[in-house]
């Protein structure tokens, strides 16, 4: 169940972040509502996941996957340019998340 909460938190965060582009400075109601509700849902679900997943792992996964997916959405669907440095940066984020999880958690 904690992994499902974390996955849903990531999906909510991705939807909220991508929707930010369409708020036009929070002047458009529908995308603004998606942003606010998406972040509320994301943090609520993340807090549930943190009951059983160490914060170092959960936050690394939440932020790292969110960052990588939002960047990929930007490249593929929003016409943002991708270059070698951006791709290397995303790869380093993914490697960092993996390294944190391989390091294990101590309580």
C-alpha positions in Angstrom: 0.0 0.0 0.0 2.8 2.5 0.7 4.2 2.0 -2.8 0.8 2.6 -4.3 0.4 5.8 -2.3 3.9 6.9 -3.4 3.1 6.1 -7.1 -0.2 8.1 -6.9 1.6 11.0 -5.2 4.0 11.1 -8.1 1.2 11.0 -10.6 -0.6 13.8 -8.8 2.6 15.9 -8.6 3.3 15.4 -12.3 -0.3 16.5 -13.3 -0.1 19.5 -11.0 3.3 20.6 -12.3 2.4 20.2 -16.0 -0.8 22.1 -15.3 1.2 25.1 -14.0 2.1 25.9 -17.6 -1.6 26.4 -18.5 -2.6 28.6 -15.5 -1.1 31.7 -17.1 -0.1 33.1 -13.7 -3.2 31.5 -12.0 -5.5 33.6 -14.2 -7.3 30.5 -15.6 -9.5 28.7 -13.2 -9.5 25.1 -14.4 -5.8 24.6 -14.7 -5.3 26.5 -11.4 -7.7 24.2 -9.7 -5.8 21.2 -11.1 -2.5 22.6 -9.7 -3.9 23.2 -6.2 -5.8 20.0 -5.9 -2.9 18.0 -7.5 -0.4 19.3 -5.0 -2.8 18.7 -2.1 -3.4 15.2 -3.2 0.3 14.6 -3.8 1.4 15.8 -0.4 -1.5 13.9 1.3 -0.5 10.7 -0.5 3.2 11.2 0.1 2.5 11.7 3.9 0.7 8.3 3.9 3.6 6.6 2.1 6.0 8.1 4.7 4.3 6.0 7.4 6.2 3.0 6.1 8.8 4.2 3.6 11.9 6.1 4.9 11.7 9.8 4.0 15.1 9.7 2.3 13.9 7.0 -0.1 10.3 8.3 -0.6 11.3 11.9 -1.2 14.1 10.9 -3.6 11.8 8.8 -5.6 8.9 11.3 -5.5 11.0 14.3 -6.6 13.4 12.4 -8.9 10.7 10.5 -10.9 8.5 13.7 -11.0 11.4 15.8 -12.3 12.4 13.2 -14.9 8.8 12.6 -16.2 8.0 16.4 -16.3 11.2 17.0 -18.2 10.3 14.2 -20.6 6.8 15.6 -21.1 8.3 19.0 -21.8 10.6 17.5 -24.4 8.0 15.3 -26.1 4.7 17.2 -25.8 5.5 20.8 -25.0 8.2 21.5 -27.6 10.9 22.2 -25.1 14.4 21.5 -26.4 16.3 18.5 -25.3 20.1 18.4 -25.5 22.9 16.3 -24.2 23.3 18.2 -20.9 19.7 18.0 -20.1 19.6 14.3 -20.7 22.8 13.8 -18.7 21.2 15.8 -15.8 18.1 13.6 -15.9 20.2 10.5 -16.0 22.2 11.8 -12.9 18.9 12.3 -11.0 17.8 8.8 -11.8 21.3 7.4 -10.7 21.0 9.5 -7.5 17.6 8.0 -6.7 18.9 4.5 -7.3 22.0 5.2 -5.2 19.9 6.4 -2.2 17.8 3.4 -2.4 20.7 1.0 -2.7 22.2 2.6 0.4 19.3 1.4 2.4 17.6 3.0 5.3 18.6 3.0 9.0 16.2 3.6 11.8 
